[in-house]
Amino acid sequence: MSKIVHPYAHRLIILRDWKSRWFADPKKYVAYLKGDVLIRQYLEKKLRGMYLSTIEIERSRKATRFIIRTSRPGLIIGRNGEGATKLKEDILKKMDKLKLPRPEDFKLEIVEVANPEADAAIVAYMIAEGLEKKMPYRRVIKTIIEKVMQARGVEGARIVLAGRLGGADIARSEELKRGSIPLQTFRADIDFKRERAQVPYCIGIKVWIYRGKIFSAERKKEVGN
């Protein structure tokens, strides 16, 4: 029988790194893990609409670093950096609320995603945004998949929508695919994201983007840079 595995988890260590990177005392492990999950959920909700890609968390004994990757960093940073300062304060308040120890050195980095059409999280949000504006769902996914296929380095894409499409009483799914998506190949660089369109009737979105194969020599070169 076939098993469905998350494309990100399937390639951990081989192509991907953990999104949370830290070591903790066994007594603090549960609190840190719970804190990471809840802070991520809080930030994804707070920064919705700012074309968020990933949120990475790094902890050491004294320092904590949050790396927020987005295609529009100006929306988060704000004028003269006011938005980034406010966001930093909000994260620290959230950590206090979750009873996590305040780090001595807290850093917030906002990194720009250079090729947003090749990022599954940003593409999934673009689809959700189109559906929330009540645009025809077939036109939305067709337009976006064409943009994705024109992006640099993309060799395949697949988009699946599921739910009450077009306001129909019976839920169903719609799929659109271009190029190839070799899910079973470990060295295939496949980005995957689930998203939900916030409309009166729930619509789920799944996006797969295949960005070619990565070999060990290329991986070592990327890590070195």
Secondary structure, DSSP 8 states (H G I E B T S, - for coil): ------HHHHTBTTTB--SEE----HHHHHHHHHHHHHHHHHHHHHTTTS-EEEEEEEE-SSEEEEEEEES-HHHHH-GGGHHHHHHHHHHHHHHHHTT----SEEEEEEEE-S-GGG-HHHHHHHHHHHHHTT--HHHHHHHHHHHHHHSTT--EEEEEEEESGGG-SS-EEEEEEEE---TT-TTEEEEEEEEEE-SSS-EEEEEEEEEEE--HHHHHHHHH-
